[in-house]
Amino acid sequence: MDNILSNNDFVLDDFNPMSIAKNIAASLKQRRLELNITQTELAEKSGVSYGSIKRFETKYEISLSNLLMIAVVLNATEEFKLLFSKKQYTTIEEIVKMTEKKERKRARKSKK
């Protein structure tokens, strides 16, 4: 079974997993070039293999731990704090709705 990244039919817009990974890789490469750091130098400074860096910049594949180590070298760790950040509410109704206790129901076994 293919995952969502390998499914080429999953293309809604720029917010699909492959496009997001591609944009992150492009931003990483741009930051690396702005700092005048080669892929080899980035590998040495970050402890991430040259092959992993090259694969990320071309195929957009990398482990989270390797991406974080690269982000440290490129001074880009602040961006990770925004991932899964708390929702910002824009109306009082949203806040009231969020604070209302939701009654939890237990799953019941269905009778056959």
PEBELNOR-V99771 format. One line per field, one symbol per residue. phi: phi as a letter, one per 30 degrees, with the letter a starting at -180 (. if undefined). Layout:
# PEBELNOR-V99771
phi: ???
This chain:
# PEBELNOR-V99771
phi: .dcdddddddbcadcceddddddddddddddddddhcddddddddcicdedddddddccicaddddddddddddhbdddddddhdddcdcbdeddddddddcdccddcddcc
